[in-house]
Amino acid sequence: MSTLDRLQRILAADYQIPQTRSAPSAALEDLGVDSLGVMELLFKVEDEFHIHVPTIQTSLLTIQDVVDFIDQLVKTQNAEFGSGNRPN
């Protein structure tokens, strides 16, 4: 399952956003996900992807921005911590 598929599953389950509306180019704000909603989404992403999302300022405006952000964190954290030693 791709990062996009997993993110779309979270959006459907927790935000009632159907997959048909959560295309990569869809703006989070247009889907009703404001800045607080993005923070909540990132907590769910941590659980789903077993990663640590650092508290940094980043601009996540679209679904694709979130997918790219997740992919980068997964890649970086797998390289740093190996597959079984990720931070909690």
CNS distance restraints for C-alpha pairs under 8 A (distance, minus, plus):
assign (resid   1 and name CA) (resid   5 and name CA) 6.08 0.50 0.50
assign (resid   1 and name CA) (resid   6 and name CA) 6.69 0.50 0.50
assign (resid   2 and name CA) (resid   6 and name CA) 6.31 0.50 0.50
assign (resid   3 and name CA) (resid   7 and name CA) 6.07 0.50 0.50
assign (resid   3 and name CA) (resid  67 and name CA) 6.11 0.50 0.50
assign (resid   3 and name CA) (resid  70 and name CA) 7.56 0.50 0.50
assign (resid   3 and name CA) (resid  71 and name CA) 7.21 0.50 0.50
assign (resid   4 and name CA) (resid   8 and name CA) 5.99 0.50 0.50
assign (resid   4 and name CA) (resid  24 and name CA) 7.67 0.50 0.50
assign (resid   4 and name CA) (resid  64 and name CA) 7.86 0.50 0.50
assign (resid   4 and name CA) (resid  67 and name CA) 6.01 0.50 0.50
assign (resid   5 and name CA) (resid   9 and name CA) 6.17 0.50 0.50
assign (resid   6 and name CA) (resid  10 and name CA) 6.45 0.50 0.50
assign (resid   6 and name CA) (resid  48 and name CA) 7.90 0.50 0.50
assign (resid   7 and name CA) (resid  11 and name CA) 6.24 0.50 0.50
assign (resid   7 and name CA) (resid  45 and name CA) 7.59 0.50 0.50
assign (resid   7 and name CA) (resid  67 and name CA) 7.43 0.50 0.50
assign (resid   8 and name CA) (resid  12 and name CA) 6.06 0.50 0.50
assign (resid   8 and name CA) (resid  18 and name CA) 7.81 0.50 0.50
assign (resid   8 and name CA) (resid  19 and name CA) 5.85 0.50 0.50
assign (resid   8 and name CA) (resid  22 and name CA) 6.43 0.50 0.50
assign (resid   9 and name CA) (resid  13 and name CA) 6.11 0.50 0.50
assign (resid   9 and name CA) (resid  19 and name CA) 7.62 0.50 0.50
assign (resid  10 and name CA) (resid  14 and name CA) 5.80 0.50 0.50
assign (resid  10 and name CA) (resid  15 and name CA) 7.51 0.50 0.50
assign (resid  10 and name CA) (resid  44 and name CA) 7.53 0.50 0.50
assign (resid  11 and name CA) (resid  15 and name CA) 5.00 0.50 0.50
assign (resid  11 and name CA) (resid  16 and name CA) 6.36 0.50 0.50
assign (resid  11 and name CA) (resid  17 and name CA) 5.46 0.50 0.50
assign (resid  11 and name CA) (resid  18 and name CA) 7.49 0.50 0.50
assign (resid  11 and name CA) (resid  19 and name CA) 7.98 0.50 0.50
assign (resid  11 and name CA) (resid  22 and name CA) 7.87 0.50 0.50
assign (resid  12 and name CA) (resid  16 and name CA) 4.54 0.50 0.50
assign (resid  12 and name CA) (resid  17 and name CA) 4.56 0.50 0.50
assign (resid  12 and name CA) (resid  18 and name CA) 5.27 0.50 0.50
assign (resid  12 and name CA) (resid  19 and name CA) 6.68 0.50 0.50
assign (resid  13 and name CA) (resid  17 and name CA) 7.71 0.50 0.50
assign (resid  17 and name CA) (resid  21 and name CA) 6.55 0.50 0.50
assign (resid  17 and name CA) (resid  22 and name CA) 6.86 0.50 0.50
assign (resid  17 and name CA) (resid  31 and name CA) 7.20 0.50 0.50
assign (resid  18 and name CA) (resid  22 and name CA) 6.62 0.50 0.50
assign (resid  19 and name CA) (resid  23 and name CA) 7.11 0.50 0.50
assign (resid  21 and name CA) (resid  26 and name CA) 7.19 0.50 0.50
assign (resid  21 and name CA) (resid  31 and name CA) 7.69 0.50 0.50
assign (resid  22 and name CA) (resid  26 and name CA) 5.84 0.50 0.50
assign (resid  22 and name CA) (resid  31 and name CA) 7.81 0.50 0.50
assign (resid  22 and name CA) (resid  63 and name CA) 6.81 0.50 0.50
assign (resid  23 and name CA) (resid  63 and name CA) 6.83 0.50 0.50
assign (resid  24 and name CA) (resid  62 and name CA) 6.77 0.50 0.50
assign (resid  24 and name CA) (resid  63 and name CA) 4.79 0.50 0.50
assign (resid  24 and name CA) (resid  64 and name CA) 4.54 0.50 0.50
assign (resid  25 and name CA) (resid  62 and name CA) 5.90 0.50 0.50
assign (resid  25 and name CA) (resid  63 and name CA) 6.21 0.50 0.50
assign (resid  25 and name CA) (resid  64 and name CA) 6.19 0.50 0.50
assign (resid  26 and name CA) (resid  30 and name CA) 7.25 0.50 0.50
assign (resid  26 and name CA) (resid  31 and name CA) 7.48 0.50 0.50
assign (resid  26 and name CA) (resid  62 and name CA) 5.44 0.50 0.50
assign (resid  26 and name CA) (resid  63 and name CA) 5.82 0.50 0.50
assign (resid  26 and name CA) (resid  64 and name CA) 7.90 0.50 0.50
assign (resid  27 and name CA) (resid  31 and name CA) 6.57 0.50 0.50
assign (resid  27 and name CA) (resid  61 and name CA) 5.69 0.50 0.50
assign (resid  27 and name CA) (resid  62 and name CA) 4.24 0.50 0.50
assign (resid  27 and name CA) (resid  63 and name CA) 6.54 0.50 0.50
assign (resid  28 and name CA) (resid  32 and name CA) 6.50 0.50 0.50
assign (resid  28 and name CA) (resid  33 and name CA) 5.14 0.50 0.50
assign (resid  28 and name CA) (resid  34 and name CA) 7.05 0.50 0.50
assign (resid  28 and name CA) (resid  61 and name CA) 5.75 0.50 0.50
assign (resid  28 and name CA) (resid  62 and name CA) 5.23 0.50 0.50
assign (resid  28 and name CA) (resid  63 and name CA) 6.47 0.50 0.50
assign (resid  29 and name CA) (resid  33 and name CA) 5.03 0.50 0.50
assign (resid  29 and name CA) (resid  34 and name CA) 5.48 0.50 0.50
assign (resid  29 and name CA) (resid  61 and name CA) 7.33 0.50 0.50
assign (resid  33 and name CA) (resid  37 and name CA) 4.96 0.50 0.50
assign (resid  33 and name CA) (resid  38 and name CA) 6.23 0.50 0.50
assign (resid  34 and name CA) (resid  38 and name CA) 6.20 0.50 0.50
assign (resid  35 and name CA) (resid  39 and name CA) 6.50 0.50 0.50
assign (resid  36 and name CA) (resid  40 and name CA) 6.40 0.50 0.50
assign (resid  37 and name CA) (resid  41 and name CA) 6.00 0.50 0.50
assign (resid  38 and name CA) (resid  42 and name CA) 6.16 0.50 0.50
assign (resid  38 and name CA) (resid  60 and name CA) 7.94 0.50 0.50
assign (resid  39 and name CA) (resid  43 and name CA) 6.60 0.50 0.50
assign (resid  40 and name CA) (resid  44 and name CA) 6.63 0.50 0.50
assign (resid  41 and name CA) (resid  45 and name CA) 6.16 0.50 0.50
assign (resid  42 and name CA) (resid  46 and name CA) 6.19 0.50 0.50
assign (resid  42 and name CA) (resid  53 and name CA) 6.99 0.50 0.50
assign (resid  43 and name CA) (resid  47 and name CA) 6.66 0.50 0.50
assign (resid  43 and name CA) (resid  53 and name CA) 7.77 0.50 0.50
assign (resid  44 and name CA) (resid  48 and name CA) 6.18 0.50 0.50
assign (resid  45 and name CA) (resid  49 and name CA) 5.84 0.50 0.50
assign (resid  45 and name CA) (resid  50 and name CA) 7.79 0.50 0.50
assign (resid  45 and name CA) (resid  51 and name CA) 7.72 0.50 0.50
assign (resid  45 and name CA) (resid  70 and name CA) 7.80 0.50 0.50
assign (resid  46 and name CA) (resid  50 and name CA) 5.33 0.50 0.50
assign (resid  46 and name CA) (resid  51 and name CA) 4.90 0.50 0.50
assign (resid  46 and name CA) (resid  52 and name CA) 5.72 0.50 0.50
assign (resid  46 and name CA) (resid  53 and name CA) 6.39 0.50 0.50
assign (resid  47 and name CA) (resid  51 and name CA) 7.14 0.50 0.50
assign (resid  49 and name CA) (resid  74 and name CA) 7.62 0.50 0.50
assign (resid  50 and name CA) (resid  86 and name CA) 7.52 0.50 0.50
assign (resid  51 and name CA) (resid  73 and name CA) 7.14 0.50 0.50
assign (resid  51 and name CA) (resid  74 and name CA) 6.53 0.50 0.50
assign (resid  51 and name CA) (resid  77 and name CA) 7.15 0.50 0.50
assign (resid  51 and name CA) (resid  86 and name CA) 6.75 0.50 0.50
assign (resid  51 and name CA) (resid  87 and name CA) 7.34 0.50 0.50
assign (resid  51 and name CA) (resid  88 and name CA) 7.94 0.50 0.50
assign (resid  52 and name CA) (resid  73 and name CA) 7.81 0.50 0.50
assign (resid  52 and name CA) (resid  86 and name CA) 7.74 0.50 0.50
assign (resid  52 and name CA) (resid  87 and name CA) 6.48 0.50 0.50
assign (resid  52 and name CA) (resid  88 and name CA) 6.94 0.50 0.50
assign (resid  53 and name CA) (resid  73 and name CA) 7.42 0.50 0.50
assign (resid  59 and name CA) (resid  65 and name CA) 7.87 0.50 0.50
assign (resid  60 and name CA) (resid  65 and name CA) 5.22 0.50 0.50
assign (resid  60 and name CA) (resid  66 and name CA) 5.89 0.50 0.50
assign (resid  61 and name CA) (resid  65 and name CA) 6.24 0.50 0.50
assign (resid  61 and name CA) (resid  66 and name CA) 7.79 0.50 0.50
assign (resid  62 and name CA) (resid  66 and name CA) 6.63 0.50 0.50
assign (resid  63 and name CA) (resid  67 and name CA) 6.29 0.50 0.50
assign (resid  64 and name CA) (resid  68 and name CA) 6.03 0.50 0.50
assign (resid  65 and name CA) (resid  69 and name CA) 6.10 0.50 0.50
assign (resid  66 and name CA) (resid  70 and name CA) 6.10 0.50 0.50
assign (resid  67 and name CA) (resid  71 and name CA) 6.11 0.50 0.50
assign (resid  68 and name CA) (resid  72 and name CA) 6.13 0.50 0.50
assign (resid  69 and name CA) (resid  73 and name CA) 6.26 0.50 0.50
assign (resid  70 and name CA) (resid  74 and name CA) 6.08 0.50 0.50
assign (resid  71 and name CA) (resid  75 and name CA) 6.10 0.50 0.50
assign (resid  72 and name CA) (resid  76 and name CA) 6.03 0.50 0.50
assign (resid  73 and name CA) (resid  77 and name CA) 5.82 0.50 0.50
assign (resid  74 and name CA) (resid  78 and name CA) 5.85 0.50 0.50
assign (resid  75 and name CA) (resid  79 and name CA) 6.24 0.50 0.50
assign (resid  76 and name CA) (resid  80 and name CA) 6.17 0.50 0.50
assign (resid  77 and name CA) (resid  81 and name CA) 5.67 0.50 0.50
assign (resid  77 and name CA) (resid  82 and name CA) 7.31 0.50 0.50
assign (resid  77 and name CA) (resid  86 and name CA) 6.85 0.50 0.50
assign (resid  78 and name CA) (resid  82 and name CA) 4.75 0.50 0.50
assign (resid  78 and name CA) (resid  83 and name CA) 5.63 0.50 0.50
assign (resid  78 and name CA) (resid  86 and name CA) 7.46 0.50 0.50
assign (resid  81 and name CA) (resid  85 and name CA) 5.06 0.50 0.50
assign (resid  81 and name CA) (resid  86 and name CA) 5.29 0.50 0.50
assign (resid  81 and name CA) (resid  87 and name CA) 7.76 0.50 0.50
assign (resid  82 and name CA) (resid  86 and name CA) 7.03 0.50 0.50
